[in-house]
Amino acid sequence: MGGLRKLAASFVVPGPSGVAVRDRLKGLTNRDETVLRLIGDHLGTLASGDLKLRCAVGLEHGNESWASRKRELTGLSSSRWAGSLTKATHDVWALTRRGQHAHIRQLEAGVSTIRHRLSLPLGEKGPKRAPGGYRSRREWHAKARRLRVLEDRLERARADWAAGRVRVVRGGKQQLNTRHHLNEAQLTEEAWRVRWEAARRFLQADGESGKRYGNDTIRVSPDGEVSINLPAPLTHLANAARGRYVLSARVSFTHRGEQWADRIAANRAVAYRIHEDPQRQRWYLTASWTLPPVQAVPLDAVRAGGMVGVDTNADLPHARLRSRGGTPTAAWRLDVHGNPVGAPRRFDYDLSGTADHRDAQVRHALTRLLHWARRHRLAIAVEDLDFTAETSREKHGRRKKFRKLISGMPVARLRARLMSMATELGIPLVAVDPAYTSRWGAQHWQKPLTSKTRKTTRHDAAAVAIGRRALGHPIRRRTAPPRTHQSDGYGHRTVQARPETPGREETRPRIPGPRTRSVPPGRGANAGDQNAQHRPGRSAEHGFWQQDSLPLSP
């Protein structure tokens, strides 16, 4: 046990800090689309210039430089557009810095792994949780060269981090690289140009509480009318008063529509973003707002009603999300003692196909899980997974299939989806340390839960382990005594007990008295009757009669 790492404590996952809803802008005229493209192109040019200035300042950025950039943008657009532009620039720079730090950590992990494997003799096997030496001299030489490449990359990344230097591509690096591989992408230059310009447009405005309908730049009325405050150079395109342009389309948010209507009725801040999908030739409007922090439910209160242990697993080409909990006839339930009851319940989702298809599959699987947990008033326990270090090719080497398997698991998307949907339904979510759940679950629960009519898999047992850890119980189940001593030698003992029960790891003391199923000890008719024994000088039982011994001869 000395080699096991310290487990992190379980905790109740806090709810999301904000929400976003989207609706399609249907019924746009050609003039509407032309005006939207002109606004987006103009503001996109300003956003590119502002991002260039922000990246040039680096770590020396402060409130004065921010105010200076905003003053310059105000004359070319408006005060509110300038505020949205500078805030978006700041968010992009901060996001790039976080990505840069994650890249440095990944390079450090790769360098450390290669150095360790180079120090081992050729062909030496490593321990179970660490790689061993390289298989051949040729592979050793290739990895030694790669080590120098990674060290150079790491040195440059650390220098950029220290200087506050970031590299950002507005529109996306992937979209930019597609320009050099049009044949592979099956695109013409004109089709690529349409996508590139659509990705670089800027049509988003932050909300402001107290203003009409919560946003004075892009305003959406309760009946779905969308109006835009035009930038200064484009005011001649206005078709409404005060330099505004009203779109012909109407929006109506089906999801969270009541929440959105309540916010704009109270003039609370709502941010909007308009973007074009060139592939579908559609325009969309996204509304978003922040949520006030909510006090998390205490962990003890969450544990009081039992738990649903969820284990996520990806089996190419399908992935399964398995749960424990619910009624004895519907699914497995982990009660407050950590005992699984009933049979497992499985929710399948397919990870093949497009990104939208994968996202829909995850959403449908989580919907079934959450509705089932809500019907039975159960909390959900999940692993706090992070596969950032697991996707490194330096750690798993030739195991390309395993690396592809890990990279294909939508861990971050599933976690974000589950957190948001569970909060909406009022279902508590408990995150547990994922260490050893699969190994210990299979060791202690897979065989006991397998019967002639039910085959328990390793992932089913892992879900039980996750639920027990969330409930505060150890994963290891109490084993029964040897068969010859279960009743006669030591007496019956239960399989489970509370952690605070004294002597729960010991056998129950033997209760004196006759071991009969019909009469409890000390409750028989002869209890306390010293004359019940048939011997000289004692009366018969209860003194009624006594049978004489039979004669030996006639």
ZAMARGU-4260 file (C-alpha; in steps of 0.2 Angstrom, whole numbers, plus 5000, padded with zeros to 4 digits):
<rodrens>
0) 5000/5000/5000 | 5015/5012/5001 | 5015/5015/4983 | 4997/5021/4981 | 4995/5039/4979
5) 4984/5049/4991 | 4966/5050/4986 | 4957/5067/4984 | 4942/5070/4994 | 4925/5069/4986
10) 4915/5085/4983 | 4899/5091/4977 | 4901/5099/4960 | 4895/5117/4959 | 4883/5122/4945
15) 4888/5132/4929 | 4892/5150/4930 | 4882/5154/4915 | 4870/5148/4901 | 4868/5150/4882
20) 4853/5147/4871 | 4853/5148/4852 | 4840/5151/4839 | 4840/5152/4820 | 4837/5168/4811
25) 4824/5163/4799 | 4817/5174/4785 | 4832/5186/4783 | 4831/5196/4767 | 4846/5198/4755
30) 4848/5216/4762 | 4848/5209/4780 | 4862/5197/4776 | 4872/5210/4766 | 4871/5222/4781
35) 4876/5209/4793 | 4891/5204/4783 | 4896/5223/4782 | 4895/5225/4800 | 4904/5209/4804
40) 4918/5213/4792 | 4921/5230/4799 | 4921/5225/4817 | 4931/5210/4813 | 4945/5221/4805
45) 4944/5232/4821 | 4945/5216/4832 | 4961/5210/4822 | 4970/5226/4825 | 4965/5227/4843
50) 4971/5209/4846 | 4988/5214/4837 | 4990/5228/4849 | 4986/5218/4864 | 4998/5204/4860
55) 5012/5217/4857 | 5010/5224/4874 | 5011/5207/4882 | 5013/5207/4901 | 5015/5226/4902
60) 4996/5228/4899 | 4986/5238/4911 | 4971/5249/4913 | 4979/5264/4904 | 4983/5254/4889
65) 4966/5246/4889 | 4957/5263/4890 | 4968/5270/4876 | 4963/5256/4864 | 4945/5258/4869
70) 4946/5277/4864 | 4953/5273/4847 | 4940/5260/4844 | 4926/5271/4850 | 4929/5284/4835
75) 4928/5270/4823 | 4912/5261/4830 | 4904/5266/4846 | 4907/5266/4864 | 4898/5250/4867
80) 4905/5241/4852 | 4923/5247/4858 | 4919/5239/4875 | 4914/5223/4867 | 4929/5222/4856
85) 4942/5226/4870 | 4934/5213/4882 | 4934/5200/4868 | 4952/5203/4865 | 4956/5201/4883
90) 4947/5185/4884 | 4956/5178/4868 | 4973/5183/4875 | 4969/5175/4892 | 4963/5159/4884
95) 4979/5158/4873 | 4990/5160/4889 | 4981/5145/4897 | 4983/5135/4882 | 5001/5140/4881
100) 5004/5134/4899 | 4995/5117/4896 | 5007/5115/4881 | 5022/5118/4892 | 5016/5105/4904
105) 5013/5092/4890 | 5031/5095/4883 | 5038/5093/4901 | 5029/5077/4903 | 5036/5071/4886
110) 5054/5076/4890 | 5053/5067/4907 | 5046/5051/4899 | 5059/5050/4885 | 5073/5053/4897
115) 5067/5040/4909 | 5065/5027/4895 | 5082/5032/4888 | 5091/5028/4904 | 5084/5010/4905
120) 5093/4996/4896 | 5086/4990/4879 | 5071/4979/4881 | 5069/4981/4900 | 5051/4980/4905
125) 5044/4994/4916 | 5032/4992/4931 | 5014/4991/4928 | 5010/5010/4928 | 5026/5016/4919
130) 5034/5012/4902 | 5050/5002/4901 | 5066/5003/4890 | 5065/5005/4871 | 5064/4989/4861
135) 5079/4991/4849 | 5094/5002/4846 | 5086/5010/4831 | 5071/5016/4842 | 5082/5022/4855
140) 5092/5032/4843 | 5076/5040/4835 | 5069/5044/4853 | 5086/5052/4857 | 5084/5064/4842
145) 5066/5067/4847 | 5071/5072/4864 | 5082/5086/4857 | 5067/5092/4847 | 5056/5092/4862
150) 5069/5101/4872 | 5070/5115/4859 | 5051/5117/4858 | 5051/5117/4877 | 5064/5131/4878
155) 5055/5142/4866 | 5038/5139/4874 | 5046/5144/4891 | 5054/5159/4883 | 5037/5165/4876
160) 5028/5162/4892 | 5041/5172/4902 | 5040/5186/4889 | 5021/5186/4888 | 5021/5182/4870
165) 5007/5173/4862 | 5002/5168/4845 | 4984/5169/4840 | 4975/5166/4823 | 4958/5175/4822
170) 4947/5163/4812 | 4956/5147/4818 | 4973/5140/4814 | 4965/5124/4807 | 4955/5135/4795
175) 4970/5144/4790 | 4980/5128/4786 | 4966/5122/4776 | 4970/5135/4763 | 4986/5125/4759
180) 4977/5109/4757 | 4961/5113/4747 | 4961/5097/4737 | 4962/5086/4753 | 4947/5097/4760
185) 4938/5096/4744 | 4936/5114/4743 | 4938/5128/4730 | 4947/5144/4734 | 4931/5154/4734
190) 4922/5141/4746 | 4937/5142/4758 | 4937/5161/4757 | 4918/5162/4762 | 4922/5151/4777
195) 4937/5161/4782 | 4928/5178/4781 | 4913/5171/4791 | 4925/5164/4805 | 4934/5181/4806
200) 4918/5192/4808 | 4914/5200/4824 | 4896/5202/4829 | 4894/5200/4847 | 4889/5213/4861
205) 4890/5211/4880 | 4874/5215/4890 | 4872/5229/4902 | 4859/5229/4916 | 4848/5244/4917
210) 4847/5246/4898 | 4832/5242/4888 | 4830/5223/4887 | 4847/5221/4894 | 4857/5225/4879
215) 4858/5242/4869 | 4870/5236/4856 | 4861/5221/4850 | 4843/5222/4856 | 4830/5208/4856
220) 4812/5213/4861 | 4800/5201/4870 | 4791/5197/4853 | 4808/5192/4845 | 4812/5208/4835
225) 4831/5210/4833 | 4839/5227/4831 | 4857/5232/4829 | 4866/5248/4834 | 4876/5252/4818
230) 4894/5257/4820 | 4898/5275/4815 | 4904/5272/4797 | 4889/5262/4793 | 4875/5273/4800
235) 4869/5276/4782 | 4862/5258/4782 | 4850/5261/4796 | 4831/5258/4793 | 4825/5263/4810
240) 4828/5278/4822 | 4844/5283/4831 | 4855/5273/4819 | 4848/5256/4821 | 4845/5242/4809
245) 4830/5230/4812 | 4831/5213/4805 | 4816/5205/4796 | 4818/5189/4806 | 4811/5185/4823
250) 4818/5174/4836 | 4810/5163/4849 | 4820/5153/4861 | 4812/5136/4865 | 4825/5130/4878
255) 4826/5142/4893 | 4814/5154/4884 | 4805/5158/4901 | 4822/5162/4909 | 4827/5173/4895
260) 4810/5182/4894 | 4811/5186/4913 | 4828/5193/4911 | 4824/5205/4897 | 4808/5210/4906
265) 4818/5215/4921 | 4831/5224/4910 | 4845/5212/4916 | 4861/5210/4906 | 4860/5197/4891
270) 4875/5195/4879 | 4871/5191/4861 | 4881/5184/4846 | 4876/5183/4828 | 4886/5171/4816
275) 4884/5163/4799 | 4886/5145/4795 | 4892/5145/4777 | 4890/5126/4774 | 4872/5127/4779
280) 4869/5144/4773 | 4861/5149/4789 | 4862/5163/4802 | 4861/5160/4821 | 4858/5171/4836
285) 4865/5165/4853 | 4860/5173/4869 | 4870/5170/4885 | 4870/5177/4903 | 4878/5173/4919
290) 4870/5164/4934 | 4872/5169/4952 | 4882/5158/4963 | 4871/5145/4972 | 4875/5137/4988
295) 4880/5119/4986 | 4871/5105/4995 | 4881/5098/5009 | 4889/5081/5005 | 4881/5073/5020
300) 4864/5078/5014 | 4868/5071/4996 | 4873/5055/5003 | 4857/5053/5014 | 4847/5047/4999
305) 4859/5035/4991 | 4869/5037/4976 | 4870/5033/4957 | 4888/5028/4953 | 4892/5031/4934
310) 4907/5024/4925 | 4911/5031/4908 | 4920/5019/4896 | 4924/5020/4877 | 4924/5004/4868
315) 4928/5007/4849 | 4918/5011/4840 | 4905/5012/4854 | 4905/5020/4871 | 4895/5015/4886
320) 4889/5025/4901 | 4884/5013/4915 | 4875/5018/4931 | 4871/5011/4947 | 4855/5017/4957
325) 4837/5017/4957 | 4823/5005/4962 | 4827/4986/4965 | 4818/4981/4949 | 4824/4995/4937
330) 4843/4997/4941 | 4856/4995/4953 | 4855/5006/4968 | 4869/5011/4981 | 4860/5014/4997
335) 4868/5024/5011 | 4878/5008/5016 | 4885/5006/4999 | 4876/4990/4995 | 4871/4988/4976
340) 4853/4981/4974 | 4845/4974/4958 | 4853/4974/4941 | 4864/4986/4931 | 4857/4999/4920
345) 4866/5004/4904 | 4866/5019/4893 | 4874/5018/4876 | 4881/5032/4865 | 4890/5031/4848
350) 4906/5041/4846 | 4907/5039/4827 | 4902/5051/4814 | 4903/5070/4814 | 4905/5081/4830
355) 4887/5086/4830 | 4882/5068/4830 | 4894/5064/4844 | 4887/5079/4854 | 4869/5073/4851
360) 4873/5055/4856 | 4881/5061/4873 | 4867/5073/4876 | 4853/5059/4873 | 4863/5047/4884
365) 4864/5060/4898 | 4846/5064/4897 | 4840/5046/4900 | 4852/5045/4914 | 4846/5061/4923
370) 4828/5058/4920 | 4830/5041/4928 | 4839/5048/4943 | 4827/5061/4945 | 4812/5049/4946
375) 4820/5040/4960 | 4828/5056/4969 | 4845/5050/4968 | 4862/5059/4967 | 4875/5055/4954
380) 4893/5051/4957 | 4906/5053/4943 | 4925/5052/4941 | 4934/5068/4940 | 4944/5063/4925
385) 4958/5072/4916 | 4967/5064/4901 | 4978/5078/4897 | 4994/5068/4901 | 4987/5051/4895
390) 4986/5057/4877 | 5005/5059/4876 | 5013/5048/4863 | 5028/5047/4873 | 5020/5038/4887
395) 5011/5025/4877 | 5023/5023/4863 | 5017/5011/4850 | 5000/5009/4858 | 4991/5020/4844
400) 4975/5012/4846 | 4974/5015/4865 | 4980/5033/4862 | 4966/5036/4850 | 4954/5028/4862
405) 4958/5040/4876 | 4958/5055/4864 | 4941/5050/4857 | 4933/5050/4874 | 4923/5067/4876
410) 4928/5069/4894 | 4927/5088/4895 | 4911/5089/4884 | 4903/5075/4894 | 4908/5084/4911
415) 4901/5101/4905 | 4885/5093/4898 | 4882/5083/4914 | 4885/5098/4925 | 4874/5109/4916
420) 4859/5097/4914 | 4860/5090/4931 | 4859/5108/4938 | 4844/5112/4928 | 4835/5097/4935
425) 4841/5100/4952 | 4851/5083/4954 | 4867/5084/4965 | 4883/5079/4956 | 4897/5072/4966
430) 4915/5071/4959 | 4927/5057/4966 | 4945/5053/4963 | 4946/5041/4949 | 4961/5032/4956
435) 4960/5013/4956 | 4941/5013/4954 | 4942/5000/4939 | 4955/4989/4947 | 4947/4988/4965
440) 4930/4987/4958 | 4934/4972/4948 | 4944/4964/4962 | 4930/4966/4975 | 4914/4967/4966
445) 4914/4959/4949 | 4913/4941/4955 | 4901/4943/4970 | 4889/4952/4958 | 4890/4939/4945
450) 4876/4926/4944 | 4869/4913/4933 | 4857/4925/4925 | 4868/4941/4926 | 4886/4944/4919
455) 4894/4958/4928 | 4907/4967/4918 | 4922/4976/4924 | 4914/4993/4921 | 4899/4988/4931
460) 4910/4984/4946 | 4919/5001/4943 | 4902/5010/4944 | 4899/5002/4961 | 4917/5007/4967
465) 4913/5025/4961 | 4897/5026/4971 | 4904/5019/4987 | 4918/5031/4986 | 4906/5045/4984
470) 4896/5039/4999 | 4912/5039/5010 | 4914/5020/5011 | 4929/5010/5006 | 4928/5001/4990
475) 4934/4984/4997 | 4919/4974/5002 | 4918/4964/5018 | 4922/4946/5015 | 4911/4932/5023
480) 4920/4920/5035 | 4924/4902/5030 | 4909/4891/5026 | 4911/4879/5040 | 4911/4894/5052
485) 4898/4905/5045 | 4885/4900/5058 | 4891/4886/5070 | 4908/4893/5074 | 4906/4912/5074
490) 4888/4916/5070 | 4881/4925/5055 | 4888/4942/5051 | 4882/4955/5038 | 4892/4959/5023
495) 4891/4977/5025 | 4892/4989/5040 | 4894/5008/5043 | 4912/5014/5044 | 4908/5021/5062
500) 4901/5004/5068 | 4913/4997/5081 | 4921/4981/5077 | 4914/4980/5060 | 4930/4971/5054
505) 4928/4958/5067 | 4917/4943/5069 | 4901/4944/5079 | 4902/4936/5096 | 4894/4919/5098
510) 4877/4920/5107 | 4875/4907/5120 | 4860/4895/5120 | 4852/4882/5108 | 4856/4886/5090
515) 4838/4883/5083 | 4829/4893/5070 | 4812/4891/5078 | 4816/4895/5096 | 4827/4910/5101
520) 4840/4907/5114 | 4833/4908/5132 | 4815/4908/5126 | 4811/4889/5127 | 4799/4880/5138
525) 4814/4873/5149 | 4822/4890/5151 | 4828/4892/5169 | 4820/4875/5174 | 4834/4866/5184
530) 4823/4850/5186 | 4821/4848/5167 | 4836/4836/5167 | 4832/4818/5168 | 4843/4811/5182
535) 4840/4803/5199 | 4833/4815/5212 | 4825/4826/5199 | 4807/4827/5194 | 4802/4825/5176
540) 4799/4840/5165 | 4786/4851/5173 | 4783/4837/5185 | 4769/4829/5175 | 4775/4812/5170
545) 4791/4801/5169 | 4793/4786/5158 | 4800/4770/5166 | 4814/4761/5158 | 4809/4746/5148
550) 4812/4729/5155 | 4827/4719/5148 | 4817/4703/5148 | 4799/4698/5149
</rodrens>
